[in-house]
Amino acid sequence: MHHGGRWVLLQDPRSHQRLELNWYPPGSPYRVPYMPGEALDHIGFKVSDAEASYRKLVQQGIPSALAPSDKDGVKGVFYVKDPDGNWIEFF
């Protein structure tokens, strides 16, 4: 990760479901103090058209969390926020 974070990808051999675990170092814009319940960073979904999915949700009033055009955005990856403020990724 360009901000110094680390990640590991776990994949179930039968279902092929994947879980990515992330760690953010001090100074990362994504590191937050731990509080009980503060365990979900975001959940991601592979979709056929990430940008179209993102734009449709934003047009419907779903708040954007991070778009590729944002300072720390990644090309082809889009994020919105659910009602609790959790990030949902589309790639």
LOMI-636927 format. One record per residue: residue number from 1; z, x, y of N, C-alpha, C, O in turn. Coordinates in Angstrom, 2 decimals. Example, Ala and Ser with C-alpha at 12.3 -4.5 7.8 and 13.67 -1.06 7.14 Angstrom:
# LOMI-636927
<atom i="1" n_c3="7.80" n_c1="13.19" n_c2="-5.69" ca_c3="7.80" ca_c1="12.30" ca_c2="-4.50" c_c3="7.80" c_c1="13.20" c_c2="-3.30" o_c3="8.46" o_c1="14.24" o_c2="-3.32"/>
<atom i="2" n_c3="7.08" n_c1="12.85" n_c2="-2.25" ca_c3="7.14" ca_c1="13.67" ca_c2="-1.06" c_c3="7.87" c_c1="12.90" c_c2="0.03" o_c3="8.04" o_c1="13.41" o_c2="1.14"/>
# end
This chain:
# LOMI-636927
<atom i="1" n_c3="0.00" n_c1="0.84" n_c2="-1.18" ca_c3="0.00" ca_c1="0.00" ca_c2="0.00" c_c3="0.00" c_c1="0.88" c_c2="1.24" o_c3="0.69" o_c1="1.90" o_c2="1.28"/>
<atom i="2" n_c3="-0.76" n_c1="0.51" n_c2="2.24" ca_c3="-0.91" ca_c1="1.36" ca_c2="3.42" c_c3="0.40" c_c1="1.55" c_c2="4.19" o_c3="0.51" o_c1="2.51" o_c2="4.96"/>
<atom i="3" n_c3="1.39" n_c1="0.68" n_c2="4.00" ca_c3="2.66" ca_c1="0.80" ca_c2="4.71" c_c3="3.72" c_c1="1.49" c_c2="3.85" o_c3="4.89" o_c1="1.53" o_c2="4.24"/>
<atom i="4" n_c3="3.33" n_c1="2.04" n_c2="2.70" ca_c3="4.25" ca_c1="2.82" ca_c2="1.88" c_c3="4.92" c_c1="2.06" c_c2="0.75" o_c3="5.72" o_c1="2.63" o_c2="0.01"/>
<atom i="5" n_c3="4.61" n_c1="0.79" n_c2="0.62" ca_c3="5.20" ca_c1="0.00" ca_c2="-0.46" c_c3="4.67" c_c1="0.40" c_c2="-1.82" o_c3="3.69" o_c1="1.15" o_c2="-1.93"/>
<atom i="6" n_c3="5.31" n_c1="-0.09" n_c2="-2.85" ca_c3="4.91" ca_c1="0.17" ca_c2="-4.23" c_c3="4.79" c_c1="-1.17" c_c2="-4.95" o_c3="5.46" o_c1="-2.14" o_c2="-4.59"/>
<atom i="7" n_c3="3.94" n_c1="-1.21" n_c2="-5.98" ca_c3="3.79" ca_c1="-2.43" ca_c2="-6.76" c_c3="3.53" c_c1="-2.10" c_c2="-8.22" o_c3="3.05" o_c1="-1.02" o_c2="-8.56"/>
<atom i="8" n_c3="3.87" n_c1="-3.07" n_c2="-9.07" ca_c3="3.58" ca_c1="-2.96" ca_c2="-10.49" c_c3="3.03" c_c1="-4.32" c_c2="-10.93" o_c3="3.53" o_c1="-5.36" o_c2="-10.50"/>
<atom i="9" n_c3="2.02" n_c1="-4.30" n_c2="-11.76" ca_c3="1.40" ca_c1="-5.52" ca_c2="-12.23" c_c3="1.73" c_c1="-5.70" c_c2="-13.71" o_c3="1.43" o_c1="-4.84" o_c2="-14.53"/>
<atom i="10" n_c3="2.36" n_c1="-6.83" n_c2="-14.02" ca_c3="2.70" ca_c1="-7.16" ca_c2="-15.40" c_c3="1.73" c_c1="-8.24" c_c2="-15.88" o_c3="1.43" o_c1="-9.17" o_c2="-15.13"/>
<atom i="11" n_c3="1.24" n_c1="-8.13" n_c2="-17.11" ca_c3="0.30" ca_c1="-9.12" ca_c2="-17.63" c_c3="0.69" c_c1="-9.50" c_c2="-19.05" o_c3="0.92" o_c1="-8.63" o_c2="-19.90"/>
<atom i="12" n_c3="0.76" n_c1="-10.80" n_c2="-19.30" ca_c3="1.04" ca_c1="-11.30" ca_c2="-20.63" c_c3="-0.18" c_c1="-11.08" c_c2="-21.51" o_c3="-1.28" o_c1="-11.48" o_c2="-21.12"/>
<atom i="13" n_c3="-0.03" n_c1="-10.45" n_c2="-22.68" ca_c3="-1.20" ca_c1="-10.14" ca_c2="-23.51" c_c3="-1.89" c_c1="-11.38" c_c2="-24.08" o_c3="-3.08" o_c1="-11.33" o_c2="-24.39"/>
<atom i="14" n_c3="-1.16" n_c1="-12.48" n_c2="-24.23" ca_c3="-1.76" ca_c1="-13.67" ca_c2="-24.82" c_c3="-2.40" c_c1="-14.59" c_c2="-23.77" o_c3="-3.56" o_c1="-14.97" o_c2="-23.90"/>
<atom i="15" n_c3="-1.64" n_c1="-14.94" n_c2="-22.74" ca_c3="-2.16" ca_c1="-15.88" ca_c2="-21.74" c_c3="-2.92" c_c1="-15.19" c_c2="-20.61" o_c3="-3.69" o_c1="-15.83" o_c2="-19.90"/>
<atom i="16" n_c3="-2.70" n_c1="-13.90" n_c2="-20.45" ca_c3="-3.28" ca_c1="-13.11" ca_c2="-19.37" c_c3="-2.73" c_c1="-13.49" c_c2="-17.99" o_c3="-3.27" o_c1="-13.07" o_c2="-16.97"/>
<atom i="17" n_c3="-1.67" n_c1="-14.28" n_c2="-17.96" ca_c3="-0.99" ca_c1="-14.55" ca_c2="-16.70" c_c3="-0.45" c_c1="-13.24" c_c2="-16.17" o_c3="0.03" o_c1="-12.40" o_c2="-16.93"/>
<atom i="18" n_c3="-0.53" n_c1="-13.07" n_c2="-14.86" ca_c3="-0.10" ca_c1="-11.81" ca_c2="-14.25" c_c3="1.01" c_c1="-12.06" c_c2="-13.25" o_c3="1.05" o_c1="-13.09" o_c2="-12.57"/>
<atom i="19" n_c3="1.92" n_c1="-11.11" n_c2="-13.15" ca_c3="3.00" ca_c1="-11.13" ca_c2="-12.18" c_c3="3.03" c_c1="-9.77" c_c2="-11.51" o_c3="3.17" o_c1="-8.75" o_c2="-12.17"/>
<atom i="20" n_c3="2.89" n_c1="-9.76" n_c2="-10.17" ca_c3="2.94" ca_c1="-8.52" ca_c2="-9.42" c_c3="4.30" c_c1="-8.42" c_c2="-8.75" o_c3="4.73" o_c1="-9.33" o_c2="-8.04"/>
<atom i="21" n_c3="4.98" n_c1="-7.31" n_c2="-8.97" ca_c3="6.27" ca_c1="-7.05" ca_c2="-8.34" c_c3="6.06" c_c1="-6.01" c_c2="-7.24" o_c3="5.41" o_c1="-4.99" o_c2="-7.46"/>
<atom i="22" n_c3="6.60" n_c1="-6.29" n_c2="-6.06" ca_c3="6.43" ca_c1="-5.41" ca_c2="-4.90" c_c3="7.77" c_c1="-4.90" c_c2="-4.40" o_c3="8.78" o_c1="-5.60" o_c2="-4.48"/>
<atom i="23" n_c3="7.77" n_c1="-3.68" n_c2="-3.88" ca_c3="8.92" ca_c1="-3.09" ca_c2="-3.21" c_c3="8.44" c_c1="-2.57" c_c2="-1.87" o_c3="7.39" o_c1="-1.94" o_c2="-1.77"/>
<atom i="24" n_c3="9.23" n_c1="-2.83" n_c2="-0.82" ca_c3="8.87" ca_c1="-2.41" ca_c2="0.52" c_c3="9.90" c_c1="-1.43" c_c2="1.05" o_c3="11.10" o_c1="-1.72" o_c2="1.01"/>
<atom i="25" n_c3="9.47" n_c1="-0.26" n_c2="1.56" ca_c3="10.42" ca_c1="0.75" ca_c2="2.06" c_c3="10.96" c_c1="0.38" c_c2="3.44" o_c3="10.40" o_c1="-0.48" o_c2="4.12"/>
<atom i="26" n_c3="12.05" n_c1="1.04" n_c2="3.84" ca_c3="12.53" ca_c1="0.84" ca_c2="5.21" c_c3="11.41" c_c1="1.11" c_c2="6.20" o_c3="10.64" o_c1="2.05" o_c2="6.03"/>
<atom i="27" n_c3="11.32" n_c1="0.28" n_c2="7.23" ca_c3="10.28" ca_c1="0.44" ca_c2="8.24" c_c3="9.04" c_c1="-0.38" c_c2="7.96" o_c3="8.20" o_c1="-0.54" o_c2="8.85"/>
<atom i="28" n_c3="8.89" n_c1="-0.91" n_c2="6.74" ca_c3="7.74" ca_c1="-1.75" ca_c2="6.43" c_c3="7.90" c_c1="-3.09" c_c2="7.14" o_c3="9.01" o_c1="-3.63" o_c2="7.20"/>
<atom i="29" n_c3="6.81" n_c1="-3.63" n_c2="7.68" ca_c3="6.92" ca_c1="-4.93" ca_c2="8.34" c_c3="7.27" c_c1="-6.07" c_c2="7.36" o_c3="7.59" o_c1="-7.17" o_c2="7.79"/>
<atom i="30" n_c3="7.21" n_c1="-5.80" n_c2="6.06" ca_c3="7.48" ca_c1="-6.82" ca_c2="5.06" c_c3="8.88" c_c1="-6.73" c_c2="4.47" o_c3="9.29" o_c1="-7.61" o_c2="3.72"/>
<atom i="31" n_c3="9.61" n_c1="-5.68" n_c2="4.78" ca_c3="10.97" ca_c1="-5.52" ca_c2="4.26" c_c3="11.91" c_c1="-6.40" c_c2="5.07" o_c3="11.89" o_c1="-6.37" o_c2="6.30"/>
<atom i="32" n_c3="12.73" n_c1="-7.16" n_c2="4.38" ca_c3="13.74" ca_c1="-7.99" ca_c2="5.04" c_c3="15.07" c_c1="-7.76" c_c2="4.36" o_c3="15.10" o_c1="-7.37" o_c2="3.19"/>
<atom i="33" n_c3="16.17" n_c1="-7.98" n_c2="5.06" ca_c3="17.48" ca_c1="-7.82" ca_c2="4.42" c_c3="17.62" c_c1="-8.83" c_c2="3.27" o_c3="17.15" o_c1="-9.96" o_c2="3.37"/>
<atom i="34" n_c3="18.27" n_c1="-8.39" n_c2="2.19" ca_c3="18.47" ca_c1="-9.29" ca_c2="1.07" c_c3="19.52" c_c1="-10.35" c_c2="1.41" o_c3="20.58" o_c1="-10.04" o_c2="1.96"/>
<atom i="35" n_c3="19.20" n_c1="-11.58" n_c2="1.09" ca_c3="20.11" ca_c1="-12.70" ca_c2="1.20" c_c3="19.98" c_c1="-13.49" c_c2="-0.09" o_c3="18.89" o_c1="-13.53" o_c2="-0.67"/>
<atom i="36" n_c3="21.05" n_c1="-14.13" n_c2="-0.56" ca_c3="20.91" ca_c1="-14.94" ca_c2="-1.78" c_c3="19.74" c_c1="-15.91" c_c2="-1.64" o_c3="19.64" o_c1="-16.64" o_c2="-0.65"/>
<atom i="37" n_c3="18.88" n_c1="-15.93" n_c2="-2.63" ca_c3="17.70" ca_c1="-16.79" ca_c2="-2.59" c_c3="16.47" c_c1="-16.11" c_c2="-2.02" o_c3="15.37" o_c1="-16.64" o_c2="-2.15"/>
<atom i="38" n_c3="16.63" n_c1="-14.95" n_c2="-1.39" ca_c3="15.50" ca_c1="-14.23" ca_c2="-0.79" c_c3="14.90" c_c1="-13.35" c_c2="-1.87" o_c3="15.11" o_c1="-12.13" o_c2="-1.89"/>
<atom i="39" n_c3="14.14" n_c1="-13.97" n_c2="-2.78" ca_c3="13.59" ca_c1="-13.20" ca_c2="-3.88" c_c3="12.09" c_c1="-13.39" c_c2="-4.01" o_c3="11.42" o_c1="-12.57" o_c2="-4.63"/>
<atom i="40" n_c3="11.56" n_c1="-14.45" n_c2="-3.44" ca_c3="10.13" ca_c1="-14.72" ca_c2="-3.56" c_c3="9.42" c_c1="-14.19" c_c2="-2.32" o_c3="9.65" o_c1="-14.68" o_c2="-1.22"/>
<atom i="41" n_c3="8.57" n_c1="-13.20" n_c2="-2.50" ca_c3="7.78" ca_c1="-12.67" ca_c2="-1.39" c_c3="6.59" c_c1="-13.58" c_c2="-1.15" o_c3="6.40" o_c1="-14.08" o_c2="-0.04"/>
<atom i="42" n_c3="5.79" n_c1="-13.79" n_c2="-2.18" ca_c3="4.67" ca_c1="-14.71" ca_c2="-2.10" c_c3="4.15" c_c1="-14.97" c_c2="-3.51" o_c3="4.46" o_c1="-14.25" o_c2="-4.46"/>
<atom i="43" n_c3="3.34" n_c1="-16.01" n_c2="-3.62" ca_c3="2.67" ca_c1="-16.31" ca_c2="-4.87" c_c3="1.18" c_c1="-16.33" c_c2="-4.58" o_c3="0.75" o_c1="-16.85" o_c2="-3.55"/>
<atom i="44" n_c3="0.39" n_c1="-15.77" n_c2="-5.48" ca_c3="-1.05" ca_c1="-15.64" ca_c2="-5.24" c_c3="-1.88" c_c1="-16.41" c_c2="-6.23" o_c3="-1.50" o_c1="-16.61" o_c2="-7.39"/>
<atom i="45" n_c3="-3.03" n_c1="-16.85" n_c2="-5.75" ca_c3="-3.98" ca_c1="-17.59" ca_c2="-6.58" c_c3="-5.38" c_c1="-17.00" c_c2="-6.41" o_c3="-5.84" o_c1="-16.77" o_c2="-5.29"/>
<atom i="46" n_c3="-6.04" n_c1="-16.76" n_c2="-7.53" ca_c3="-7.44" ca_c1="-16.35" ca_c2="-7.51" c_c3="-8.28" c_c1="-17.62" c_c2="-7.43" o_c3="-8.17" o_c1="-18.49" o_c2="-8.30"/>
<atom i="47" n_c3="-9.10" n_c1="-17.72" n_c2="-6.40" ca_c3="-9.94" ca_c1="-18.90" ca_c2="-6.18" c_c3="-11.39" c_c1="-18.47" c_c2="-6.02" o_c3="-11.67" o_c1="-17.29" o_c2="-5.79"/>
<atom i="48" n_c3="-12.30" n_c1="-19.42" n_c2="-6.13" ca_c3="-13.72" ca_c1="-19.07" ca_c2="-6.05" c_c3="-14.13" c_c1="-18.63" c_c2="-4.64" o_c3="-15.03" o_c1="-17.81" o_c2="-4.49"/>
<atom i="49" n_c3="-13.49" n_c1="-19.16" n_c2="-3.59" ca_c3="-13.81" ca_c1="-18.80" ca_c2="-2.22" c_c3="-12.52" c_c1="-18.77" c_c2="-1.41" o_c3="-12.09" o_c1="-19.79" o_c2="-0.88"/>
<atom i="50" n_c3="-11.90" n_c1="-17.59" n_c2="-1.31" ca_c3="-10.61" ca_c1="-17.45" ca_c2="-0.65" c_c3="-10.67" c_c1="-17.85" c_c2="0.82" o_c3="-9.78" o_c1="-18.54" o_c2="1.32"/>
<atom i="51" n_c3="-11.71" n_c1="-17.43" n_c2="1.50" ca_c3="-11.80" ca_c1="-17.74" ca_c2="2.93" c_c3="-11.96" c_c1="-19.24" c_c2="3.16" o_c3="-11.32" o_c1="-19.79" o_c2="4.05"/>
<atom i="52" n_c3="-12.79" n_c1="-19.90" n_c2="2.37" ca_c3="-12.98" ca_c1="-21.35" ca_c2="2.51" c_c3="-11.68" c_c1="-22.10" c_c2="2.21" o_c3="-11.34" o_c1="-23.06" o_c2="2.91"/>
<atom i="53" n_c3="-10.96" n_c1="-21.66" n_c2="1.19" ca_c3="-9.68" ca_c1="-22.30" ca_c2="0.85" c_c3="-8.69" c_c1="-22.14" c_c2="1.99" o_c3="-8.01" o_c1="-23.10" o_c2="2.39"/>
<atom i="54" n_c3="-8.60" n_c1="-20.93" n_c2="2.53" ca_c3="-7.71" ca_c1="-20.65" ca_c2="3.64" c_c3="-8.06" c_c1="-21.50" c_c2="4.86" o_c3="-7.20" o_c1="-22.15" o_c2="5.45"/>
<atom i="55" n_c3="-9.33" n_c1="-21.49" n_c2="5.25" ca_c3="-9.76" ca_c1="-22.23" ca_c2="6.45" c_c3="-9.52" c_c1="-23.73" c_c2="6.31" o_c3="-9.13" o_c1="-24.39" o_c2="7.27"/>
<atom i="56" n_c3="-9.76" n_c1="-24.27" n_c2="5.12" ca_c3="-9.55" ca_c1="-25.70" ca_c2="4.88" c_c3="-8.07" c_c1="-26.06" c_c2="5.09" o_c3="-7.75" o_c1="-27.07" o_c2="5.72"/>
<atom i="57" n_c3="-7.18" n_c1="-25.24" n_c2="4.55" ca_c3="-5.75" ca_c1="-25.52" ca_c2="4.70" c_c3="-5.30" c_c1="-25.38" c_c2="6.15" o_c3="-4.53" o_c1="-26.21" o_c2="6.63"/>
<atom i="58" n_c3="-5.77" n_c1="-24.35" n_c2="6.84" ca_c3="-5.39" ca_c1="-24.16" ca_c2="8.24" c_c3="-5.91" c_c1="-25.33" c_c2="9.09" o_c3="-5.20" o_c1="-25.79" o_c2="9.99"/>
<atom i="59" n_c3="-7.11" n_c1="-25.80" n_c2="8.82" ca_c3="-7.66" ca_c1="-26.94" ca_c2="9.56" c_c3="-6.83" c_c1="-28.20" c_c2="9.32" o_c3="-6.80" o_c1="-29.09" o_c2="10.17"/>
<atom i="60" n_c3="-6.17" n_c1="-28.28" n_c2="8.17" ca_c3="-5.34" ca_c1="-29.43" ca_c2="7.85" c_c3="-3.92" c_c1="-29.28" c_c2="8.38" o_c3="-3.06" o_c1="-30.13" o_c2="8.12"/>
<atom i="61" n_c3="-3.67" n_c1="-28.21" n_c2="9.13" ca_c3="-2.37" ca_c1="-28.02" ca_c2="9.76" c_c3="-1.40" c_c1="-27.11" c_c2="9.02" o_c3="-0.25" o_c1="-26.97" o_c2="9.45"/>
<atom i="62" n_c3="-1.83" n_c1="-26.51" n_c2="7.92" ca_c3="-0.98" ca_c1="-25.56" ca_c2="7.20" c_c3="-0.93" c_c1="-24.27" c_c2="8.01" o_c3="-1.98" o_c1="-23.74" o_c2="8.37"/>
<atom i="63" n_c3="0.26" n_c1="-23.75" n_c2="8.30" ca_c3="0.32" ca_c1="-22.55" ca_c2="9.13" c_c3="-0.20" c_c1="-21.29" c_c2="8.42" o_c3="0.08" o_c1="-21.07" o_c2="7.24"/>
<atom i="64" n_c3="-0.94" n_c1="-20.50" n_c2="9.16" ca_c3="-1.42" ca_c1="-19.21" ca_c2="8.65" c_c3="-0.27" c_c1="-18.23" c_c2="8.63" o_c3="0.56" o_c1="-18.22" o_c2="9.54"/>
<atom i="65" n_c3="-0.21" n_c1="-17.40" n_c2="7.59" ca_c3="0.77" ca_c1="-16.32" ca_c2="7.53" c_c3="0.12" c_c1="-14.99" c_c2="7.86" o_c3="0.67" o_c1="-14.19" o_c2="8.61"/>
<atom i="66" n_c3="-1.08" n_c1="-14.75" n_c2="7.29" ca_c3="-1.78" ca_c1="-13.49" ca_c2="7.52" c_c3="-3.23" c_c1="-13.68" c_c2="7.13" o_c3="-3.54" o_c1="-14.18" o_c2="6.04"/>
<atom i="67" n_c3="-4.12" n_c1="-13.28" n_c2="8.00" ca_c3="-5.55" ca_c1="-13.34" ca_c2="7.74" c_c3="-6.12" c_c1="-11.92" c_c2="7.82" o_c3="-5.49" o_c1="-11.04" o_c2="8.41"/>
<atom i="68" n_c3="-7.29" n_c1="-11.67" n_c2="7.22" ca_c3="-7.86" ca_c1="-10.33" ca_c2="7.28" c_c3="-8.03" c_c1="-9.80" c_c2="8.71" o_c3="-8.01" o_c1="-8.59" o_c2="8.92"/>
<atom i="69" n_c3="-8.19" n_c1="-10.68" n_c2="9.67" ca_c3="-8.37" ca_c1="-10.23" ca_c2="11.04" c_c3="-7.05" c_c1="-9.80" c_c2="11.70" o_c3="-7.07" o_c1="-9.18" o_c2="12.76"/>
<atom i="70" n_c3="-5.92" n_c1="-10.13" n_c2="11.07" ca_c3="-4.63" ca_c1="-9.71" ca_c2="11.60" c_c3="-4.44" c_c1="-8.21" c_c2="11.39" o_c3="-5.12" o_c1="-7.61" o_c2="10.56"/>
<atom i="71" n_c3="-3.53" n_c1="-7.62" n_c2="12.14" ca_c3="-3.31" ca_c1="-6.17" ca_c2="12.11" c_c3="-3.14" c_c1="-5.61" c_c2="10.69" o_c3="-3.74" o_c1="-4.59" o_c2="10.36"/>
<atom i="72" n_c3="-2.34" n_c1="-6.26" n_c2="9.86" ca_c3="-2.06" ca_c1="-5.75" ca_c2="8.52" c_c3="-2.84" c_c1="-6.49" c_c2="7.44" o_c3="-2.51" o_c1="-6.38" o_c2="6.26"/>
<atom i="73" n_c3="-3.88" n_c1="-7.25" n_c2="7.83" ca_c3="-4.65" ca_c1="-8.01" ca_c2="6.86" c_c3="-5.50" c_c1="-7.14" c_c2="5.95" o_c3="-5.85" o_c1="-6.01" o_c2="6.30"/>
<atom i="74" n_c3="-5.83" n_c1="-7.68" n_c2="4.79" ca_c3="-6.67" ca_c1="-6.99" ca_c2="3.81" c_c3="-7.93" c_c1="-7.82" c_c2="3.64" o_c3="-7.86" o_c1="-9.04" o_c2="3.51"/>
<atom i="75" n_c3="-9.08" n_c1="-7.18" n_c2="3.63" ca_c3="-10.36" ca_c1="-7.89" ca_c2="3.52" c_c3="-10.38" c_c1="-8.76" c_c2="2.26" o_c3="-10.09" o_c1="-8.29" o_c2="1.16"/>
<atom i="76" n_c3="-10.74" n_c1="-10.03" n_c2="2.43" ca_c3="-10.88" ca_c1="-10.95" ca_c2="1.31" c_c3="-9.59" c_c1="-11.57" c_c2="0.80" o_c3="-9.60" o_c1="-12.30" o_c2="-0.18"/>
<atom i="77" n_c3="-8.47" n_c1="-11.28" n_c2="1.48" ca_c3="-7.17" ca_c1="-11.82" ca_c2="1.07" c_c3="-6.60" c_c1="-12.61" c_c2="2.24" o_c3="-6.54" o_c1="-12.12" o_c2="3.37"/>
<atom i="78" n_c3="-6.18" n_c1="-13.85" n_c2="1.96" ca_c3="-5.70" ca_c1="-14.76" ca_c2="3.00" c_c3="-4.34" c_c1="-15.32" c_c2="2.60" o_c3="-4.07" o_c1="-15.51" o_c2="1.41"/>
<atom i="79" n_c3="-3.49" n_c1="-15.59" n_c2="3.58" ca_c3="-2.15" ca_c1="-16.13" ca_c2="3.31" c_c3="-1.87" c_c1="-17.31" c_c2="4.24" o_c3="-2.18" o_c1="-17.28" o_c2="5.43"/>
<atom i="80" n_c3="-1.27" n_c1="-18.34" n_c2="3.66" ca_c3="-0.73" ca_c1="-19.47" ca_c2="4.44" c_c3="0.75" c_c1="-19.59" c_c2="4.08" o_c3="1.23" o_c1="-18.93" o_c2="3.16"/>
<atom i="81" n_c3="1.47" n_c1="-20.45" n_c2="4.82" ca_c3="2.90" ca_c1="-20.66" ca_c2="4.56" c_c3="3.12" c_c1="-22.06" c_c2="3.99" o_c3="2.52" o_c1="-23.04" o_c2="4.45"/>
<atom i="82" n_c3="3.98" n_c1="-22.14" n_c2="2.99" ca_c3="4.35" ca_c1="-23.46" ca_c2="2.46" c_c3="5.43" c_c1="-24.05" c_c2="3.37" o_c3="5.86" o_c1="-23.39" o_c2="4.31"/>
<atom i="83" n_c3="5.88" n_c1="-25.30" n_c2="3.12" ca_c3="6.87" ca_c1="-25.92" ca_c2="4.02" c_c3="8.19" c_c1="-25.15" c_c2="4.14" o_c3="8.91" o_c1="-25.32" o_c2="5.12"/>
<atom i="84" n_c3="8.52" n_c1="-24.31" n_c2="3.15" ca_c3="9.74" ca_c1="-23.51" ca_c2="3.23" c_c3="9.51" c_c1="-22.14" c_c2="3.84" o_c3="10.45" o_c1="-21.35" o_c2="3.94"/>
<atom i="85" n_c3="8.28" n_c1="-21.84" n_c2="4.26" ca_c3="7.97" ca_c1="-20.56" ca_c2="4.86" c_c3="7.55" c_c1="-19.49" c_c2="3.87" o_c3="7.27" o_c1="-18.36" o_c2="4.27"/>
<atom i="86" n_c3="7.49" n_c1="-19.83" n_c2="2.58" ca_c3="7.00" ca_c1="-18.86" ca_c2="1.57" c_c3="5.51" c_c1="-18.66" c_c2="1.76" o_c3="4.79" o_c1="-19.60" o_c2="2.10"/>
<atom i="87" n_c3="5.06" n_c1="-17.45" n_c2="1.52" ca_c3="3.64" ca_c1="-17.13" ca_c2="1.67" c_c3="2.88" c_c1="-17.48" c_c2="0.39" o_c3="3.36" o_c1="-17.24" o_c2="-0.72"/>
<atom i="88" n_c3="1.70" n_c1="-18.05" n_c2="0.56" ca_c3="0.80" ca_c1="-18.35" ca_c2="-0.54" c_c3="-0.48" c_c1="-17.58" c_c2="-0.29" o_c3="-1.11" o_c1="-17.72" o_c2="0.76"/>
<atom i="89" n_c3="-0.87" n_c1="-16.76" n_c2="-1.26" ca_c3="-2.03" ca_c1="-15.87" ca_c2="-1.14" c_c3="-3.23" c_c1="-16.47" c_c2="-1.83" o_c3="-3.11" o_c1="-17.04" o_c2="-2.92"/>
<atom i="90" n_c3="-4.38" n_c1="-16.33" n_c2="-1.21" ca_c3="-5.68" ca_c1="-16.69" ca_c2="-1.82" c_c3="-6.54" c_c1="-15.44" c_c2="-1.85" o_c3="-6.74" o_c1="-14.80" o_c2="-0.81"/>
<atom i="91" n_c3="-7.05" n_c1="-15.08" n_c2="-3.01" ca_c3="-7.93" ca_c1="-13.93" ca_c2="-3.13" c_c3="-9.08" c_c1="-14.26" c_c2="-4.05" o_c3="-9.94" o_c1="-13.42" o_c2="-4.29"/>
# end
